[in-house]
């Protein structure tokens, strides 16, 4: 199944928000997927993997902007 970019973007935002508030990233993405009626396990895993990868990039950017030493950014 083709996953639209705006769904991935919503999942990324949900992951970043979950990290900011020490919440569950998976549960946040599940909520997004439920909102879009994406129920197939394979599609859910696909969205989580893509969104998590992109959220990591964004999170690392935030750490750099905050002055975190590069040794602690991965």
C-alpha positions as CSV (number, residue, x, y, z in Angstrom):
1,X,0.0,0.0,0.0
2,X,1.2,3.5,-0.8
3,X,1.4,5.7,2.3
4,X,0.8,9.4,1.6
5,X,3.4,11.8,2.7
6,X,1.1,13.7,5.1
7,X,0.5,10.5,7.1
8,X,4.2,10.0,7.4
9,X,4.6,13.7,8.5
10,X,1.9,13.3,11.1
11,X,3.6,10.2,12.4
12,X,7.0,12.0,12.6
13,X,5.3,14.8,14.6
14,X,3.7,12.3,16.9
15,X,7.1,10.6,17.5
16,X,8.9,13.9,18.2
17,X,6.1,15.0,20.6
18,X,6.1,11.7,22.4
19,X,9.9,12.1,22.9
20,X,9.5,15.6,24.2
21,X,7.0,14.4,26.8
22,X,8.5,10.9,27.5
23,X,5.5,9.2,26.0
24,X,5.3,6.0,23.9
25,X,6.3,6.6,20.3
26,X,4.6,3.5,19.1
27,X,1.3,4.4,20.7
28,X,1.5,7.9,19.2
29,X,2.0,6.4,15.8
30,X,-0.8,3.9,16.3
31,X,-3.1,6.8,17.1
32,X,-2.2,8.5,13.8
33,X,-2.7,5.3,11.9
34,X,-6.0,4.7,13.5
35,X,-7.1,8.2,12.5
36,X,-6.3,7.3,8.9
37,X,-7.9,3.8,9.1
38,X,-4.6,2.0,8.4
39,X,-5.0,-1.3,10.0
40,X,-2.7,-3.8,8.2
41,X,0.2,-4.8,10.4
42,X,2.7,-4.6,7.5
43,X,1.5,-1.0,6.6
44,X,1.7,0.0,10.3
45,X,5.3,-1.3,10.6
46,X,6.3,0.4,7.3
47,X,5.0,3.8,8.5
48,X,6.6,3.4,11.9
49,X,10.0,2.5,10.4
50,X,10.0,5.4,7.9
51,X,8.7,7.9,10.5
52,X,11.1,6.8,13.2
53,X,14.1,7.1,10.8
54,X,13.0,10.7,9.8
55,X,12.2,11.6,13.4
56,X,15.7,10.5,14.5
57,X,17.2,12.9,11.9
58,X,15.0,15.7,13.2
59,X,15.8,14.9,16.8
60,X,19.6,14.9,16.1
61,X,19.2,18.3,14.5
62,X,17.5,19.5,17.7
63,X,20.4,18.2,19.7
64,X,23.0,19.9,17.5
65,X,21.1,23.2,17.8
66,X,21.1,22.8,21.6
67,X,24.9,22.4,21.6
68,X,25.1,18.7,22.4
69,X,28.5,17.3,21.8
70,X,28.6,15.2,18.6
71,X,29.8,12.2,20.5
72,X,26.4,12.0,22.1
73,X,24.4,12.4,18.8
74,X,23.6,9.1,17.0
